[in-house]
Amino acid sequence: SKDWHGHFSMDGTSGVQKHHVNPTPRIGGVAVMCGLAAVWLLAAEPVKELLSPMLIAGLPAFAAGLIEDVTKKVGVLPRLLATMFSGAVAWYITDVAMQNTGIEVLDQLLAFTPVAVLFTAFAVGGVANAVNIIDGFNGLASGSIAIMLAAMGLIGLHVGDVAAATVCFSVAIVALGFGAVNWPLGKIFLGDGGAYLLGFLLAWLAVLLPMRNPELTAWTTMLVCAYPVLEVAFSVQRRRKREGHHPGQP
C-alpha cells in the first residue's frame, strides 16, 4: 500500500527523464525478488542448483539498486561496481567465466582466470546497467527481458539443457508477471533494484548457457541480449551530437 511505504518509495515527477504525471512507487524490484523466491521454492532440484547461486550473486546488484530507489542517494559508479561485483561473486560460487568467444586472440587472454573474471564482471555489469537505462517506459525493460530470456530458453532446449532453459523461462515469466501490473497504467515501477536484478540474471544466463554447452559460442547469447547495450550506445551517440548535452546525463 502506498499509505505505508509511499513516503520513501515514491518516484517524483520532476526530471527530464520523467514521463509519469503522478508520484509512483519504484520498488517493483521487491516483487520481482519475491517472484524469484517463489520460483526457487517450487523448482525441481536441477533448477534450484542453477538458480540458487544466481540469486545469491545477484544480491549486491539488487541491494544497490533498491537502496537508490529508497534513498535516491546512491551514485552511478557505486551501482555499476555493485553489478560488476555480482558478476565476480557468480564466478566465485560457480567457477564459471566467459571464455568461449570464438575469437582466438581474446580466448587466449581469457584462458587466464583473472582476465576472464574481469571480462565477465565487466560484461555482466554492462548489460545490467544497460537494462536499467532502458527502463523508462511502461513494460520496455521487463518486456524486453522476457523476450530475450525466452529466446535463450529456446536455445537451451535446442542443445538439450533443460535446467538452464527452465531457469530462463521462469525468470521471463516473473518479468512478465511484473509487466502485467506495470503496463499500461504504470501503477508501480521496476526501479533500479528490479532492473539491476533482472539485468544481472539476463547477463549471467548469457554467460552460463554457452559455458555449459560448448557447442555454443558466447556470441550466441551475447547477440540475443544485445538490444539494451545497442540502445544505450545509440543514446550516448545521439546526445554527443546535441549541443549542450553530455552523454552521461539523462
C-alpha positions in Angstrom: 0.0 0.0 0.0 1.2 3.5 -0.9 -0.1 4.7 2.5 2.6 2.9 4.5 5.5 2.9 2.1 4.8 5.8 -0.3 6.8 8.3 1.8 10.0 6.6 0.9 9.3 4.6 -2.2 7.6 7.2 -4.4 9.3 8.4 -7.6 8.6 12.1 -8.2 7.6 13.7 -11.5 10.4 16.3 -11.8 13.3 15.5 -14.2 14.0 15.4 -17.9 13.7 11.7 -18.0 10.4 11.5 -16.2 7.3 10.6 -18.2 4.8 9.9 -15.5 2.4 12.5 -14.2 1.8 11.2 -10.7 4.2 10.1 -8.0 4.7 6.3 -8.4 6.4 3.7 -6.2 9.6 2.4 -7.7 10.1 -0.7 -5.6 8.8 -3.2 -8.1 12.2 -5.0 -7.6 10.9 -6.3 -4.3 8.0 -8.0 -6.0 10.4 -9.4 -8.6 12.7 -10.8 -5.9 9.6 -12.4 -4.2 8.6 -13.9 -7.5 12.0 -15.4 -8.0 12.0 -16.8 -4.4 8.7 -18.5 -5.2 10.2 -20.0 -8.4 13.1 -21.3 -6.3 10.7 -22.8 -3.7 8.7 -24.6 -6.4 11.6 -25.6 -8.7 13.0 -29.1 -9.2 16.4 -29.8 -7.8 18.4 -29.3 -11.0 16.8 -25.9 -11.5 17.5 -25.0 -7.8 21.1 -25.9 -8.3 21.4 -23.3 -11.1 19.1 -20.7 -9.6 20.5 -20.6 -6.1 23.9 -19.2 -6.9 22.4 -16.8 -9.3 20.1 -15.3 -6.7 22.9 -15.1 -4.1 25.2 -13.5 -6.6 22.5 -11.0 -7.6 22.0 -9.7 -4.1 24.7 -6.9 -4.3 23.2 -5.6 -7.6 19.7 -5.8 -6.2 20.6 -4.2 -2.9 22.5 -1.2 -4.5 19.5 -0.6 -6.8 16.9 -0.9 -4.0 18.9 1.5 -1.8 18.9 4.0 -4.6 15.2 3.5 -5.1 14.5 4.4 -1.5 17.2 7.0 -0.7 17.9 8.5 -4.2 21.5 8.9 -2.9 23.5 6.1 -4.5 25.8 7.3 -7.3 26.1 5.8 -10.7 29.6 4.4 -10.1 28.8 2.5 -6.9 25.8 0.9 -8.6 28.0 -0.1 -11.6 30.6 -1.6 -9.3 27.9 -3.4 -7.4 26.6 -5.1 -10.6 30.2 -6.0 -11.6 30.7 -7.4 -8.1 27.7 -9.6 -8.6 29.3 -11.0 -11.7 32.5 -11.7 -9.7 30.5 -13.4 -6.9 28.7 -15.5 -9.5 32.1 -16.7 -10.8 33.4 -17.3 -7.3 30.4 -19.5 -6.5 30.1 -21.4 -9.8 33.7 -21.2 -11.1 32.2 -20.2 -14.5 33.5 -17.3 -16.5 33.2 -16.2 -20.2 36.0 -17.9 -22.2 34.4 -19.4 -25.3 34.1 -16.3 -27.5 35.3 -17.8 -30.8 37.8 -15.1 -31.2 41.2 -16.7 -30.9 43.2 -13.8 -29.6 40.5 -12.9 -27.0 40.2 -16.6 -25.9 43.9 -16.8 -25.4 43.6 -13.8 -22.9 40.5 -15.3 -21.3 42.5 -18.5 -20.6 44.0 -16.6 -17.7 41.4 -16.7 -14.9 41.9 -13.1 -13.6 41.3 -11.7 -17.1 38.3 -14.0 -17.6 36.8 -12.9 -14.3 37.3 -9.2 -15.0 35.9 -9.5 -18.5 32.9 -11.4 -17.3 32.3 -9.0 -14.5 32.5 -6.1 -16.9 30.2 -7.7 -19.4 27.6 -8.6 -16.7 27.8 -5.2 -15.2 27.4 -3.5 -18.5 24.3 -5.5 -19.5 22.7 -5.0 -16.1 23.3 -1.2 -16.3 22.1 -1.1 -19.9 18.8 -2.7 -18.8 18.4 -0.1 -16.1 19.0 2.7 -18.5 16.3 1.5 -21.0 13.8 1.2 -18.1 11.8 4.3 -18.6 8.6 3.5 -20.4 6.0 1.0 -19.1 6.9 -2.5 -19.9 10.0 -1.7 -22.0 12.6 -3.3 -19.7 10.5 -6.1 -18.4 9.1 -6.9 -21.8 12.5 -6.9 -23.5 14.0 -9.1 -20.8 11.1 -11.6 -21.2 11.7 -11.8 -24.9 15.4 -12.2 -24.6 15.2 -14.8 -21.9 12.6 -16.7 -23.9 15.0 -16.8 -26.8 17.8 -18.1 -24.7 15.4 -20.7 -23.2 14.7 -21.9 -26.7 18.4 -22.1 -27.4 18.8 -24.1 -24.2 16.1 -26.6 -25.3 17.7 -26.9 -28.7 21.0 -28.1 -27.1 19.3 -30.2 -24.5 20.0 -28.1 -21.5 16.6 -28.4 -19.9 17.6 -27.0 -16.5 19.1 -23.8 -17.9 16.1 -23.4 -20.3 13.7 -23.8 -17.3 15.5 -21.0 -15.4 15.3 -18.7 -18.5 11.6 -19.3 -18.9 11.0 -19.0 -15.2 12.7 -15.6 -14.9 10.9 -14.5 -18.1 7.6 -15.4 -16.5 8.5 -13.3 -13.4 9.3 -10.4 -15.6 6.0 -10.8 -17.5 4.2 -11.0 -14.1 5.6 -7.6 -13.1 4.8 -6.3 -16.6 1.1 -7.3 -16.2 0.9 -5.0 -13.2 3.1 -2.2 -14.6 1.6 -2.0 -18.1 -0.2 0.0 -19.3 -1.1 2.2 -16.3 2.3 2.1 -14.5 1.0 1.6 -11.0 4.4 0.6 -9.8 7.9 0.9 -11.4 10.6 -1.7 -11.7 13.1 0.6 -10.1 16.8 0.3 -10.1 16.6 -2.8 -7.8 14.4 -4.7 -10.2 16.2 -3.5 -13.3 19.6 -4.5 -11.9 18.4 -7.8 -10.7 16.7 -8.9 -13.9 19.6 -7.4 -15.9 22.1 -9.4 -13.9 20.1 -12.6 -14.3 19.8 -12.0 -18.1 23.6 -11.3 -18.4 24.6 -14.3 -16.2 22.4 -16.7 -18.1 24.0 -15.3 -21.3 27.4 -16.3 -19.9 26.3 -19.6 -18.3 24.5 -21.1 -21.2 27.4 -21.3 -23.7 29.8 -22.3 -20.9 27.6 -25.2 -20.0 27.2 -26.1 -23.7 30.5 -25.9 -25.6 28.8 -26.3 -28.9 27.5 -22.7 -28.4 29.8 -19.8 -28.6 29.4 -16.8 -26.3 28.3 -14.7 -29.3 25.1 -16.8 -29.5 23.7 -15.5 -26.3 25.5 -12.2 -26.4 23.7 -11.3 -29.6 20.4 -12.3 -28.0 20.8 -9.8 -25.2 22.4 -7.1 -27.4 19.4 -4.8 -27.6 19.9 -2.9 -24.3 23.6 -2.3 -24.9 23.0 -1.1 -28.5 20.2 1.2 -27.3 22.5 2.8 -24.7 25.3 3.2 -27.3 22.8 4.8 -29.7 21.6 7.2 -27.0 25.1 8.2 -26.0 26.0 8.9 -29.6 22.8 10.9 -30.1 23.5 13.0 -27.1 27.0 13.7 -28.2 25.7 15.3 -31.3 23.3 17.6 -29.5 24.8 20.9 -28.4 24.8 21.4 -24.7 24.1 17.8 -23.8 26.5 15.5 -22.0 26.4 11.7 -23.0 26.2 10.7 -19.3 23.2 12.9 -18.5 19.6 11.9 -18.9 
